[in-house]
Amino acid sequence: MEKYVVLYNGKADNNTGLENAKKLVGIIKDAELEYVDLVGKEIADVIKSYPKTQKFVLSGGDGTVNYFINHIDEENIPEEIYYYPAGTGNDFYHDISERENTNGIVKINKYITNLPVCFVNNKTYKFVDNVGFGIDGYCCEVADILKAKSDKPINYTGIAIKGMLFHFHSKKAKVIVDGKEYNFKNVWLAPVMKGKYYGGGMIPCPEQNREGNSLSCLVWHKRSRLGTLIKFPGIFKGEHIKSKKMCNIFTGKHFVIEFNKPCAAQVDGETELNTLRIEVKA
């Protein structure tokens, strides 16, 4: 009988990590499932304690995938590593499931090598989905505060709407794409995308292909808060790009984005506070 080692975060999704991972029983049939809670463990040590040929399943959300790629050297990635989407947004799975025949889990080996890197606040991260700068980082910052206070589900869309109307202030931004500089006022969003989706289904750069060699960046800029909010729902269908006066998309391999005032950034949904500059290389 085949054996899969299921790696999960027991504290994820309001301490329901194991409960979510147990749903794999109905997906992976005629196999032995061994569950390993990653809380308090080094994932690299867990992986090394099994043969290279051992099959693994990552159970979690985009943050779980980001944690994996930033704590495992590529040469130590198991020969077969699968992903089960048990998070809230699951943008990584949403994107790759459009390319794969999947019954609820998907093999991700080819999607977690040769990844882009970002440099933010003197730290270096690999990422599978995106690096966000602007109100998306603000939403992650507010969500972290709410999670620390309550176990209630987080309404990211509600946070974004309140931020656009009242709390988040747009920024001036310098955007450098493969050495060419652009300057913008009243910037709300400036995500750099490896995949197509982020934020639980938003499509900032509809033509972005994660299997290509380039990245895409959306710069959303408009003075009016209300005008920005009115157009914002279009991002869930990729229709915002029709508003060319407020939405610019750039494609390239090397991006530098500098804001005139600090705000939160996010890397695959993981927050970086007080950020003035991000650099991204494909």
FENPEWO-V542765 format. One record per pair of residues at least 4 apart in sequence whose ideal C-beta (glycine too) atoms are under 7 Angstrom apart, sorted by the first residue. I is the first residue (numbers start at 1). GAP is how many residues later the second one is. D is the distance in Angstrom with one decimal. If there is no record, write none. Layout:
((I;GAP;D) (I;GAP;D))
//
This chain:
((1;29;6.9) (1;30;6.2) (1;31;5.5) (2;29;4.3) (2;53;7.0) (3;28;6.6) (3;29;4.4) (3;31;6.5) (4;24;5.8) (4;27;5.7) (4;29;5.5) (4;51;4.9) (4;52;6.9) (4;53;5.3) (5;29;4.9) (5;31;6.0) (5;45;6.3) (5;49;6.0) (5;51;5.0) (6;15;5.2) (6;18;6.0) (6;27;5.6) (6;28;6.8) (6;29;4.9) (6;30;6.8) (6;51;4.8) (6;53;5.5) (7;29;5.4) (7;31;5.7) (7;36;6.9) (7;39;6.9) (7;49;6.1) (7;50;6.9) (7;51;5.5) (7;52;6.7) (8;9;4.6) (8;10;6.3) (8;13;4.1) (8;27;6.7) (8;29;6.3) (8;30;6.7) (8;51;4.2) (8;52;6.2) (9;8;4.8) (9;29;5.4) (9;30;6.2) (9;51;5.7) (9;55;6.2) (10;5;6.8) (10;7;4.4) (10;8;5.5) (10;27;4.3) (10;29;5.1) (11;4;5.6) (11;6;6.3) (11;28;5.7) (12;5;4.2) (12;48;5.6) (13;4;6.4) (13;7;6.3) (13;73;6.9) (13;74;6.9) (13;75;6.9) (14;137;4.6) (16;4;5.5) (17;4;6.3) (18;4;6.3) (18;17;6.6) (18;19;6.9) (20;39;6.3) (20;66;3.8) (21;14;6.0) (21;38;4.0) (21;65;6.5) (23;4;7.0) (24;4;5.3) (24;9;6.1) (24;33;6.5) (24;35;6.8) (24;60;5.8) (25;8;6.6) (27;76;6.2) (27;77;4.4) (27;78;6.0) (28;5;6.4) (28;77;6.9) (36;10;6.0) (38;5;5.7) (41;4;6.7) (41;5;5.6) (43;4;6.3) (43;25;6.4) (43;28;5.0) (43;29;6.5) (44;4;6.3) (44;27;5.7) (44;28;5.7) (44;32;6.6) (45;4;6.5) (47;25;6.3) (47;29;6.2) (47;31;6.4) (48;28;6.8) (50;4;3.9) (52;26;6.5) (52;27;5.9) (53;26;5.6) (54;24;6.1) (55;25;4.5) (56;22;5.2) (56;25;5.0) (56;26;6.9) (57;25;4.6) (57;27;5.5) (57;48;6.2) (58;6;5.6) (58;7;6.4) (58;10;5.8) (58;23;6.8) (58;25;4.9) (58;26;6.9) (59;25;4.6) (59;27;4.9) (60;4;2.7) (60;26;5.4) (60;27;5.7) (61;25;6.7) (61;26;1.6) (61;27;6.0) (61;28;6.2) (61;29;6.1) (62;4;6.3) (62;25;5.9) (62;27;5.9) (62;28;6.9) (62;29;5.7) (62;30;5.1) (62;67;5.8) (62;206;5.1) (62;207;5.2) (63;4;6.3) (63;24;6.9) (63;205;6.4) (63;206;5.3) (63;207;5.9) (64;4;6.5) (64;23;6.8) (65;4;6.5) (65;18;6.5) (65;27;5.4) (65;63;5.5) (66;4;6.2) (66;61;6.4) (66;62;6.6) (66;201;6.7) (66;202;3.8) (66;204;6.0) (67;4;6.1) (68;4;5.9) (69;43;5.2) (69;46;6.2) (69;57;4.9) (69;59;6.3) (70;55;5.8) (70;56;5.6) (72;4;5.5) (72;5;5.8) (74;39;5.4) (77;4;6.2) (77;32;6.7) (77;35;6.8) (80;27;6.4) (80;29;7.0) (81;27;5.9) (81;28;5.8) (82;23;4.7) (82;24;6.5) (82;25;5.3) (82;26;6.7) (83;10;6.4) (83;22;6.5) (83;23;5.7) (83;25;4.8) (84;20;6.7) (84;21;4.8) (85;5;3.9) (85;8;3.8) (88;112;6.7) (89;110;6.7) (89;111;3.9) (89;180;6.9) (90;4;5.8) (91;4;6.4) (91;38;5.4) (91;104;6.5) (91;106;4.0) (91;107;5.2) (91;109;6.9) (92;4;6.5) (92;36;5.4) (92;37;5.5) (92;103;6.5) (93;4;5.5) (93;13;6.8) (94;103;5.1) (94;107;6.9) (95;100;4.3) (95;101;5.2) (95;102;5.3) (95;115;6.1) (96;4;5.9) (96;10;5.9) (96;12;7.0) (96;15;5.8) (97;5;5.2) (97;9;6.2) (100;6;5.0) (102;4;4.5) (108;4;5.5) (111;17;6.7) (111;99;7.0) (112;16;6.6) (115;11;4.4) (115;12;6.6) (115;13;6.4) (116;11;6.3) (116;78;5.5) (116;99;6.0) (116;164;6.1) (116;165;6.2) (116;166;4.9) (117;7;5.9) (117;8;6.7) (117;9;5.4) (117;164;5.6) (118;7;5.4) (118;9;6.2) (118;13;4.5) (118;149;6.1) (118;160;5.8) (118;161;6.7) (118;162;4.6) (119;5;5.6) (119;160;4.4) (120;145;5.6) (120;152;5.1) (120;155;5.8) (120;158;4.8) (121;151;5.5) (121;154;6.0) (125;142;4.8) (127;4;5.9) (127;67;6.2) (127;140;5.3) (127;141;5.0) (128;66;6.2) (128;67;6.7) (128;140;6.2) (129;65;6.1) (129;66;4.7) (129;69;5.6) (129;139;5.0) (130;61;5.0) (130;62;6.3) (130;63;4.8) (130;64;6.4) (130;65;6.8) (130;68;4.6) (130;138;6.8) (131;60;6.7) (131;61;4.9) (131;134;6.8) (131;136;5.3) (131;147;5.9) (131;149;5.6) (132;4;3.7) (132;5;5.5) (132;59;4.2) (132;66;6.8) (132;133;6.4) (132;134;4.6) (133;4;6.0) (133;57;4.6) (133;58;6.8) (133;124;5.5) (133;126;6.9) (133;132;4.8) (133;142;6.9) (133;145;5.5) (134;53;6.3) (134;54;5.5) (134;55;4.4) (134;56;5.3) (134;129;6.8) (135;4;6.4) (135;25;6.0) (135;28;5.3) (135;29;6.6) (135;33;4.9) (135;53;5.3) (135;54;6.0) (136;4;6.9) (136;53;6.2) (136;55;6.2) (136;63;6.0) (136;130;5.9) (137;4;6.3) (137;126;6.1) (137;127;3.6) (137;128;4.4) (137;129;4.6) (137;134;6.7) (138;4;6.4) (138;25;5.4) (138;30;4.8) (138;125;6.3) (138;126;5.5) (139;4;6.1) (139;17;5.3) (139;20;4.7) (139;21;5.3) (139;24;6.7) (140;4;6.4) (140;124;6.3) (140;126;4.3) (140;129;6.1) (140;131;4.4) (141;4;7.0) (141;123;4.0) (141;130;5.4) (141;132;6.5) (142;4;6.4) (142;17;5.0) (143;4;6.1) (143;11;4.7) (143;13;6.5) (143;16;6.5) (144;4;6.6) (144;127;5.6) (145;4;6.8) (146;4;6.2) (146;8;5.9) (147;7;6.7) (155;4;6.6) (156;4;6.3) (156;43;6.4) (156;44;6.1) (157;4;6.4) (158;4;6.4) (159;4;6.1) (160;4;6.3) (161;4;6.3) (161;68;6.6) (162;4;5.8) (162;5;6.1) (163;4;4.9) (163;5;3.8) (164;4;6.5) (164;61;5.7) (164;64;5.7) (164;65;4.8) (164;68;6.8) (165;60;6.0) (165;64;6.4) (170;16;4.3) (170;17;5.7) (170;18;5.2) (171;16;5.1) (171;88;4.3) (171;89;5.8) (171;90;5.6) (171;92;6.7) (172;12;7.0) (172;13;5.4) (172;15;7.0) (172;88;4.1) (173;11;4.9) (173;14;4.2) (173;17;6.0) (173;46;6.9) (173;84;6.2) (173;85;6.7) (173;86;5.4) (174;7;6.4) (174;9;5.5) (174;84;4.5) (175;7;4.7) (175;9;6.7) (175;15;6.7) (175;42;7.0) (175;44;5.8) (175;82;5.4) (176;4;6.8) (176;5;5.0) (176;79;6.9) (176;80;4.1) (177;40;6.9) (177;73;4.5) (177;75;4.4) (177;78;5.9) (178;74;4.2) (178;75;6.2) (178;76;5.4) (184;35;5.7) (184;37;4.6) (185;36;6.5) (186;35;5.1) (186;36;5.8) (186;37;4.7) (187;32;6.2) (187;33;6.9) (187;34;4.7) (188;32;4.8) (188;33;6.8) (188;40;5.7) (189;29;6.1) (189;31;4.0) (190;27;6.6) (190;29;5.2) (190;67;5.1) (191;7;6.4) (191;13;5.4) (191;26;6.9) (191;27;5.8) (192;23;5.4) (192;25;4.7) (192;63;5.2) (192;88;4.6) (193;5;7.0) (193;11;6.1) (193;12;4.7) (193;15;4.8) (193;22;6.2) (193;23;4.8) (194;16;5.5) (194;21;6.0) (195;13;6.8) (195;15;4.6) (196;7;6.0) (196;9;6.9) (196;10;6.9) (196;12;5.1) (197;4;6.1) (197;5;6.7) (197;6;6.1) (198;4;5.7) (198;6;6.6) (201;35;5.8) (202;33;4.7) (202;34;5.7) (203;32;6.5) (203;33;6.9) (203;34;6.9) (203;35;4.1) (204;14;4.1) (204;31;6.2) (205;11;3.7) (205;13;5.5) (205;44;5.6) (206;32;3.6) (206;35;6.5) (208;8;4.2) (213;69;6.4) (214;37;5.1) (214;38;6.2) (214;39;5.7) (214;68;6.1) (215;37;6.6) (215;38;6.7) (215;40;6.7) (215;65;6.5) (215;67;5.1) (216;33;6.0) (216;34;7.0) (216;35;5.2) (217;32;6.9) (217;33;4.7) (217;38;5.6) (218;29;6.4) (218;31;5.4) (219;29;4.7) (220;26;6.2) (220;27;5.4) (221;25;5.9) (222;5;5.5) (222;6;4.8) (222;24;4.2) (224;4;6.2) (225;4;6.4) (226;4;6.3) (227;4;6.7) (228;4;6.2) (231;9;5.9) (231;12;5.4) (231;15;6.8) (234;5;3.8) (234;6;4.1) (235;5;4.6) (240;7;5.3) (241;6;5.5) (241;8;6.4) (243;4;5.3) (253;28;6.9) (253;29;4.0) (254;27;5.4) (255;25;4.5) (256;23;4.9) (257;21;5.2) (258;18;6.4) (258;19;4.7) (259;4;6.3) (259;17;5.8) (262;12;4.6) (262;13;6.0) (262;14;5.1) (263;12;6.5) (264;7;5.6) (264;8;6.6) (264;9;5.3) (264;11;6.5) (265;7;4.5) (265;10;4.1) (265;13;5.7) (266;4;6.2) (266;5;5.4) (266;6;6.8) (267;5;6.6))
//
